[in-house]
Amino acid sequence: MHHVFKQGNNNTDKTLLLLHGTGGDENDLLPIAEMIDPDANVLSVRGNVNENGMNRFFRRLAEGVFDEEDLIFRTEELHRFIDEAAAKYGFSRHSLVAVGYSNGANIAGSLLYHYSFPLAGAVLLHPMVPRKGITLPEMKDLPVFIGAGTNDPICRPEETEMLSDQLQEAGARVEVFWADQGHQLTRGEIDQAKTWYEKLVKHEG
């Protein structure tokens, strides 16, 4: 997969996995990684799906309607790529924290829904529920931050609440931050994600 890897401070074991939104690329979230943890390693990945010239991590049938077969395939593809990247660049697979926006947040969520502890934590910015009607893996004490918009027309509040409830039922420690905005990223949610990260993730082994 097309990607950028940046080596962090030698004193950190954390790696941020950056997953862009629809139409983005591996450079989009680099400034956000710098805001959340400038010391961390960074693995920023470009989605392999092309939708009318826009990069995505998996196909969709319509706005908000996922191609579940492709989602499962692409989730496995990303999971395998992370293993390969960890071996190539020498970072800990067990200290990987996803930072995903929109479509990138959905593929990060799908990793959590399909694999047991594929991440040490996740910042999900405007995510949807990746799959409905499946049994989730054990997520005991897994820290998850969700950034949401009260007026988000794509990820409606009830969708955010459903995702939070399902993650918590699986054992995750979920913090939801609501911005009085739509689907766009806000400085407030990134600042809150940084506070969450420093409190619950950065210094955890």
C-alpha angles and dihedrals in degrees: 000000000000108000149148122232121194121186113229135206112315090234095063130080094187123109123190115216106208118204117182131214128252111305094014131110142208092289098055101085099036092101090052091052088053090053095047099043120350090182097057129098112251128218108181116184134198117220116248097220121091115205110184090323095318122116116236136167095229140003125266130202094213139339105312094000112109127208093235095194091054091042091057092046094047092046089055090046092053092045091053092046091053090055090050093047092049090054093045098046099030100237125143113264087205095057097054118128119190121220108189134169124204107312088016091051089051094054089046089052089048090056088056092047095051107033136047110248098335087160138036089222142335139225105203112190113195096341131171129212101278096208135004129212099025132116111249124223120252111282101177109181093342106159114232127176119197121195112198141172122228088215098038106143093195102041102034120201093253089055090052091049092049091051092047092048093049093048091048092048087056089053103263122143102234129191118187121199117195121205121191089239143092128251097312124104116255131205089232094061092046090050089049091047089053091052090048092047094050092048101044110016119022099070098032117111 
